[in-house]
Amino acid sequence: MLIKKPAEIKASEITDKSVYLQRRRFLGRASLLGIGLSASLPGRVLGQNRQALQFNKNQAYSTGEALTERGKITAYNNYYEFGTDKYSPAKRAHTLTTHPWSVTIEGEADKTGVFNLEDILKNRPLEERIYRLRCVEGWSMVIPWVGFPLGDLLREFAPNSKARFVEFTTLARASEMPGLSRPVLDWPYVEGLRIDEAMHPLTLLAVGLYGETLPNQNGAPLRLVAPWKYGFKSIKSIVKIRFTDQQPVSSWTRANAREYGFYSNVNPDVAHPRWSQKRERRIGDFLKRKTLMFNGYADQVASLYRGMDLKKYF
């Protein structure tokens, strides 16, 4: 999820339920996800252009917390390609065409090229993981994502010994993304992970939430979820994955390196220059709660940063 730049529009109030019910274009009704996915992933059409997914629930990587309501997840979004306030993505993202969809794999790997999403997902089992999402602005959600481990996909492309980082790029299609007309960021949106972060079993490529296909405003048809990092690291609508020996310059770091570091791990001890990160407000709650180190995933990921100065490498 993307984070506002200084002096940009104020965060809006959460919109009502009617927003997320607005119709998105329904393409490829015969396909599973509306994006040309293989029939090997059976589902059913639910109406309002939503489609159910088949998946296994992975309790090993799920939090036991109460879920955020689906309407709040789909109506309150950062996706600057469709506008800088939080209600514009839900109103405007129906313009996004997600079929056909392909992902370019390039860089330091033995297998590269352009791959159809339906081929990437063919015969690939999906699972539901309930992850926290913490935004640098101070709000958080608990989301039942449906997807598959990023590492399982990356290993299929056989990255070589030079592949120290993984860079991701979002679609930039001005005819369907009205926000691209504003120079808020240097488009297209780019994010990156260290390769051991990308290969970590917590890191997910999501194709759905709440058991259904991803709405466009939530990053359809394919987005990253790295739950111990701030939400803007979870890049949406991915069209390119590049293995590289150089640390990628992510879009928010390029825009304001003082406020948005490469690692962007949830760390209550590292304040954002304009506000504290010690507390957060769960969407739907009135009171704030204590921010957890690594967003509550310290037992799983702290070893990735052993010996690092987390205030320097924020």
Phi, psi and omega in degrees: 000146186265153188242142186294145176275151179308140177074006177281179184300146180294153177295133182274168174286156177295134181278165183280177188300332185296335183297312186286350178274357177298142186284135168261158180299133181257108182247139176067055185303331182284343181277161186295309188257004186077011181227024176077032181280162184290149175292356176289350176246078187293149177203193178218149178282132184255348189098166185052028176067012176269149179226139181282152178245154171259134186200164171257143177276126180258096182288337183296332182245028184238142174276152180271012184284160177296140181285146169289142181301141182304317181298328178283326177294321186269351182252349186236095190223149164257115176203085192296341176297344178243008178133152186271349174265168191276348178265341182298318180304316180294331181278328191252340190288353176297343179287344185287125175271121183248012177218126359283165180222136177225158179234127177271128176249125182213172176100215190279073179208155181284330182244115179227170179142193179250126187236131175293141180298325180297328177285324177298322185267351184301125179060017179266121181292140176257154177220153175262131175232131179264108185242147168284148172233120182246123180264146182296339179287347175112002177251158184215163178218164170239115193238130174275087182285150171240126181184208181212155183298130177303319183302324179299321178288314185299322180297332180294338180265001173053065176300143182269185186293343179277348185281094181259341181222160175235125180253138180240145180230137178272152171305142172228096183235096189301329181293340182241351183238091186297337180292342180293345179285348179254131182278050179294320178226169176275097184287152358284163181290134183231139174223170181204157174227152165293150188294329178289331173292317181296325182275352183297139184298342176287334187286126190239143163260116186262140173239357181199171172211153183052035176077006183232165179302149178300129167294154181305317184293344178262008172108021180303148359265358187210124179220161179269145171226113175240091198292346178269000180249158177299151191303332183291349174284342185274077188298142185258163171043060187287131176240349180211138174233124184234127173275132185214156175268358181248141178296122181296149173264103183287160189299317181286330174294318177298321182286323184198084184295335180293329185258335187228099181279171182294318186285314175054038175286143177293114185217105182296345181273353177246106182283142166295145183304338183250357177194161177283153175249013186288336181227159181217161176241117175291130180304127183101344178263156176269315184272153175276162178230164180291134175285132181269143177301134184053031177060026181092003182252025184299321181300328183272327191240350184302328182296338178295339187239021179300128179087354180271145173278104188285350173275331176280314180260071184268000000 
